[in-house]
Amino acid sequence: MADAPVTRTTPRGGAPWWRTALAHAGTVVAVVVALFFGMVDAAFAGGVHGISGLRYLLSVLGMVAAVAAAVALVWRRQHAVAICLAAAGVAVVLPVSGCAALLALPWVLASERTRTAVGCTVATGAAVVASLARDRARDGADVMWSVVDEATGRRSYLPAGGYVAFGVVALGLAVAAGLVRRSGAAARAAREVAADEARRSAQLRTQADHLRTELTRQDERELIAREMHDTVAHHLSLVSLHAAALEVTADDPGIDVPEAARSMRSSAHRALEEMRSLITTLRTAGDTLAEQYAGPAPRLADLPVLLDDARGAGVDIGATVFVDGGDAAPPALTRAVYRVVQEALTNAMKHAPGARVHVDLRARPGDGVDVTVRNALAPADAGRVPPSAGAGLVGMSERAQALGGRLTAGVERGEYVVRAHLPWAAGA
């Protein structure tokens, strides 16, 4: 037995009806048995052929104590220790059976600490010994454990070994019943703990699912933010370049002003479409938020169109593009390559207007994709790192890292250089 109290075995209010009925029946049986043996023991102690003097007084007190001990068994679940010790004490002092103490002992063993259980077991054993010793010390018909042969009229008595065996068996059965109850209580407590842990685990899984959903949505929002920054900023940069060129050359008769205006309107229209798409997407609930907004991934074959748009805005571009198997490239890779080139061009248009931009792109399955975009520094930025929007470079770096690649940006020999390497596994 562990040196810690076990969960009380008092039946719960929500127990099945049959268990409640069985508990009440057990209580009735315990009271009847304790009352029977207590009254019989007290009656034999008073003498079968006559009651007088001290024996009479002790017999009456024993009967009263037997009734009280038997009735007290009704509360043996709630007050097992008190009832067990009181019944054992009465059995030692008065001529009454130790049956009530034996019936209360299992509840002590089922719910109390080891020290308390051992003490109650010793007290109950003393009560059983005292009760049997008193019966053994009596003579003739006053001995309860005796029988008479009807043919010869001879009386036979239970030998000393029989008393010892009876006491050991009675005490052993009480202890065994208590240990069974204790193990049952421990098993029920373990089941309750397991059920609590299962409920707690279910709650934690629910919380984890909620957090996972929130993280997924956060990733989607970040993807939308990157897409908006790359696309809208690029279109607005083209609008700015067209407007600047138109402002400078508006009076030149060789300039096609309507064509420049149409280019500005086209870039502005695309930027507005991107903004409208974003607002519509953010109003739409669901787990496919990012996919709804991002749409089909740009292809590597779309890069020439991107470069032509920049040239049309007046950017001096020199491009070298070698792509092998571009139609089979994964969408995530093509989107990242397209956005890196787009953002690098946007930065060049914003921070080094009029400077020549060199774009070098080489892509092949197994070798990966290598992108280099370089431009001369603006005169005001010579000798120092030009300012940047910050979010653009961060977005490009996040795209490269998400695919297991890398991206660097900085000044090299008077030029601002953006280098990116993205892995492209063969057969992907």
N, C-alpha and C positions, 0 to 999 in steps of 0.2 A: 504493500500500500504506500502511496506517495505521502509525503509529509505536508500535504496541502489539501484544503477542503475540496470536496467534489461538489458539483452542482446539485442542489437540493432535488430530491426525487418527488416532491409534492406534485400531484397531478395538476396540470394546467386547466384553466377554465375552458380552453378550446380543445381538450382531449376528446377522443371518440367516446360515444355513449357507452359502448361495451367496456371500455377501459375504466370509465368512472363507476359503472355498475360492479365490475370485478373488484375494484378497490373497496367499495362499500361492503361487498360480501366478505372480503378478507378481513375487514375491521370487525364485522359481526362474529365471524368465526374466532378471531383472536380474543375478543372479549369473552365469548362463551367458554372457550377452552381454558383461559386463565381463571375465570370465575369457578369453573368446575373443579379444577385441580386445587385451587386455593381453598375452597370450601371443604373439599374432601380431606385435605391435609390438616386443616384446622379442626375438623370434626374428630379425626383419629387422634389428634393430640389431646383432646379433652377426655378421651377414654370411651370405649364402647359400652361398658357395663355400668357406668356411673360417672358423674362429673361433680367435682367438689373442689373447693379451695382455690389455690393458685392456678391449677390446671384449667379450672373452669374459666377464670378470668383471662388467662392467656388464650384459651380457645375462642372466647368471644371477641377479644381484640384481634385475633388472627382472622376471624371471619369478616370483621369490619375492614381490616386491611386488605383482605382478598377482594372484597367488593370494590374498594377504592382503587386498587391497582388495576383491576380488570377494566373499570370504567375509564381510567386514565389512558388506557391504550387507544382510545378514540383519537387522542392528540399525539400519538407516538411519532407521526411524521414531523410535526412542528417542534416538539419538545422531547426528542428521543433521549438525549443525555439525562435530563432531569428525571424522566419517568424510569429509565433503566436503573439509575443509581438509587432512586427512592424505592423502587420495587425490590432491588437487591438488598438494601439496608433493612427493609421490613422483613424480608425472608430470613436474614441472619438473626434478627432480634426476636421475632415472633414465630410461632409455629404455623407458618404459611408457606406454600409452595413457591419456588423460584421461577415458576412458569411465566409470570408476567415479565420478569427481567429478561428471560430467554426470548420472548416475543418482541421486546423493544430493542434488543441488542442488534439485530440486522439493520435497523434504521440508523443506529449510531455508526456502524461500520460503513454504511452506504454514503454518509454525508459528512463525517467529521475527520479531523486530523488524526494522524497515526497515534500520537500520545494519548489523545482523548479516547480513541477506540480501544487502545490496549488497556487503559484504566477501567473502562466500562466492562471489557471482557473479563478482567481479573475479578471485578466486583460481582459480576454474574456468576462466575465460577465459584466464588465463595458462597453465594446464595444457594447454588445447587448442592454444594458439598454440605452446607449446614442443614438443608432440608432433608437430604438423604441420610445424613448422620443421625438426625433426630429420629427418623423412622427406624433406622437400624438399632438404635438404643432402646426402643420400646419392646415390650414383651407381649406374648399371647395375641389376643384379638386386636390389641391396639396397634399392631404392625400393619401398615397399609399394604406393603408388598409381600403378602403371604396368601396361601391358599389352603383350603381344608379338604381332605379326602372324604367324600360322603360315605364311602363304604366302611372305612376304619375310624373316621373321626380324627385322624392325625393331621396336624397343621404343618405345612412346609413353608420355610422362609427363604427369601432370596439371599444367596450367599454374598459375602463381602465383595468378591470379584464381580458379581452381577451388578451391585450398586455402582462400583467403579465404572464398569462398562456402560451402564445406563447413563451415568453422569457425563462420561466422555462423549458418548454418541449424541446426547441432547445438546451439549455445548458445541460440539463439532458441527451439527446441523445448523445451529443458529449462526455460527461464524461463516459457514459455507453460504448460507442464504444472504448474509450481509455482504460477502465478497461478490456474489453474483449481482446483487443490487448495485454495488459500487461500480463494477465493470459496466453494467448497463447504463448507469448515470454518466460514466465517462464516455461511453460510446455515443450517447445522445448529445452530450456536450460537444464531442468532436464533430458530429454531424451538423450541429448548429453552427459551429465555427466554420466548417467547410461551406455551409450554405451562405454564411455571411461573407466569406472570402469570394465565393462565386458571384454574389451580388456586387461586391466591391470590384471584382475583376470586370464584370459587365459594365459597371459605371466607368471604370478606367478605359475600357475599350471604346465606349461611347464618346468619352472625352477625347481619346486619341483620334478617333475617326473625325470628330469635329475639328480638332487642331489640324489634322491632315487636310481636311477640306479647306480650312482657312489658308493653310500654306499653299495649297494648289491655286486658290483664287488669288493669293498674293503674287505667285509666280505669273499668273495670267495677267494681272494688272501691270506687273513690271514689263511683260512682253508687249502689252498694248502701249505702254509709255515709250518703250524703245521704238516701236513701229511708228508712233506718232512723231517722235523727235526726228527719226531718220527721214521719213517721207515728207511731212509738212515743212520741216526746216529746209529740206532740199528744194521743194517747190517755191517756197518764199524767197530763198536765195536767188533762184532763177528770176523771179519777179523783180527782185531788187536790181539784179544786173541789167535786165531789159530796161527798167525804168532809168537807171543811170545812163545807159547808152543812148536812150531816147532823149534824155535831157541834154546831153552833150551835142548830139547830132541832129536835133530837131530842125534846125535851119539849113541843114545840108540838103540841097535838092537831089542828091544821089541816093539818099536814104529812103527806104520804103517804110514810111511811118505806119501805115495800116498793118503791114506784116508784123512790125515790132509790137504794135498794140495787140494783135491777135495772139502772139506768143505770150505776152503778159497775161492776157485774159485766160489762155489755156492753162498756164501754170497756176494762176489764182483759182481757177475752177477746180483743178485737181486738188489743191490744198483744201478748198472748201468741202469737196467730196470726202476727203480723208477725215476732216473734222466731223462731218455729218455721220459718217460710218462709226466713228468712235462714240459719239453721243448715243446713237441707236443701240450700239452694243452694250454700253454701260447700263442702259435701261432694261436690258434683256437678262433675265435670271437664267441660271443653268450652269452645268459643269463644263460646257464647251465654249466658254466666253472667249478665250483667246483665239480658238480656231475660227469662231464666227467672225471675229474682227480681221484676223490676219489674212484669211482667204487663201487662195492658191499661192504657193511659194514662187517668187520670181525664179526664172531659169537662168542658167549661165548664158544662154543664147539671147537673153534680154539685155545683157551688158552693153552691146553696141548701141542700142536705143538710148540707154542712159548716157553714154558718152556723147552721142549726137545731140541730145537735149542740152547738155552742158556746152557743147560747141555752138549750138544755136543761140545760147545766151551770151556768147562772146568769150568764152573761156578758151585759151590756147592749150589744147591737149595733144600730147603725143602718147599714143597707146600701142602696147605690144601685148597681144592676147593669144595664148596657145592653150587650147582646151581639147582633151582627148576623152571621148565618151561622155560629153556633157549631158546628153539626154538621159543617161542612166544615173546621174548624180542624185544622192538623197535630197529630198526637199529641204531638210534642216540645213544641210551644207550650202545649197544654192542660195537660200535666203540669207544666211550669214555672209557669204561672199558678196552678194549684191548689196547688202546694207553696209558692209565695211567700205566698199568702193564708193557708194553713194555718200556716206558720211565724210570720207576723206575729201571728196570733191567739194562738198558743202563747206568744210572747214577752209579749204584752199580759196574758195570764192569769197568767204567772209573775211579772212585774215590776210590774204595776199592777192587782192584783186589786180588783174592784169598780168600776173606772173604765169609763166608756162608751167603746166602740170604734166608730169610723166606718170603714166599708169602702166605697170608691168604685171601681168597675171599669167601664171602657168599652172595648169591643173591636169592631173592624170591619176586614175585609180592606182592605188598602191603607193604613189609618191606624195599624194596630198595636193593641197592648193597653196601656192605661194603668191601673195599679193604685196606689191610695193607701189606706193603712191608718194611722189616727191614733188616739191615745188620750192622755188626760190623764196626766200624771206622778203617781206615788204621792206622798203628802205627804213621805215621807222622801227622795224623789229630786228635789224641787223645786229648781231652780237648778243641777242638775248632770245629766250624762248618766247614765241608769240603767245598771246592769250588765247584761251580756248573756252568753249562753252562748258566744258567739264563733263556734262552729261553725255555728250557724243562719244568721247573717248572711253568713258566708263561703260557705255552701252556696247561699243565695239569689243572691249576687253571681256565683258560678260559673255557675249556671243561666242568669242573664240574659246574661252575657258569651258563653256557649256559643252563644246564639241571636243574637248581635250586638246585644244590648240593653244596658241599664244599670240599676243599682239604687243608691239612696242611702238612708241611714238616719241620723237624728239628731234633735236637739231643735229645734223651731220654735215660738216663742211659747207656751212652757209645755206643749207637747205633744210626744210622741215620734212621729215621722212616718216611715213607710217608703214610698218612691216607686219604682215600677218601670215601665220602658217596654220592651216587647218588640215587635220588628218582626213584621208579619204581611202578607206580600206578597199582593196581589190574585191570585186564581186558584191559590194554593198549596194 
